[in-house]
Amino acid sequence: MRDFPKIWFLRHGQTVWNAEGRVQGQLESDLTDLGVAQAHQQAVLMAPILAQEAPPCLVSPLRRAQQTAGIALGGHRFVTEPDLAEVQAGRFEGRTRAEIAAEFPEIDARVQTHLDLFCAAPDGEGYAQFHGRVLGLLRRLEAPTVLVAHGLWGQVLRGIICGLEQDEMAALPNEQGCVYVLENGTETVLR
């Protein structure tokens, strides 16, 4: 496994669709009041890092990540990076798990985790392509970097760095309002 630079990973704050249990994928949904508060928590955690190290910051083009970065990075300059967009979940986007179960019972019966569900979506991106997109971005990083993106994107990122298999990635916690620090194949969570 290649050594990657140190990464500070921030998942966006809670959105309206997170609260409703809807699959977002690459569709848009705004931060809730809780999501804004979570981004402010991240701002407190990131302030000393950004002041001391001034790392480059890359942010998903999706509005919820842009909103989070605008708060959590405290005005620090960032670059929008298309490869940080969440996995494209095809025909599942905008639907609840109950709606997916009703329309796609065979898929619902065989998947247990969000990562598996999103990657099994008809007309979606799929796991292999999604994993390749995350790994491709990691391979382009040349210095310690802040990444602001999405829950499943973060699970795959963290799994790659920590040497995990897909089922282990899918079981990782997906917290909002914290900062995942990834360095030398290990993860530390700042809260």
Sequence and secondary structure as in RCSB ss.txt:
>XXXX:A:sequence
MRDFPKIWFLRHGQTVWNAEGRVQGQLESDLTDLGVAQAHQQAVLMAPILAQEAPPCLVSPLRRAQQTAGIALGG
HRFVTEPDLAEVQAGRFEGRTRAEIAAEFPEIDARVQTHLDLFCAAPDGEGYAQFHGRVLGLLRRLEAPTVLVAH
GLWGQVLRGIICGLEQDEMAALPNEQGCVYVLENGTETVLR
>XXXX:A:secstr
      EEEEE   BHHHHHTB  TTS   B HHHHHHHHHHHHHHHHHHHHH   EEE SSHHHHHHHHHHTTT
   EE GGGS    GGGTT BHHHHHHH HHHHHH  SHHHHHHT TTS  HHHHHHHHHHHHHH  S EEEEE 
HHHHHHHHHHHHT  HHHHHTS   SSSEEEEETTEEEEE 
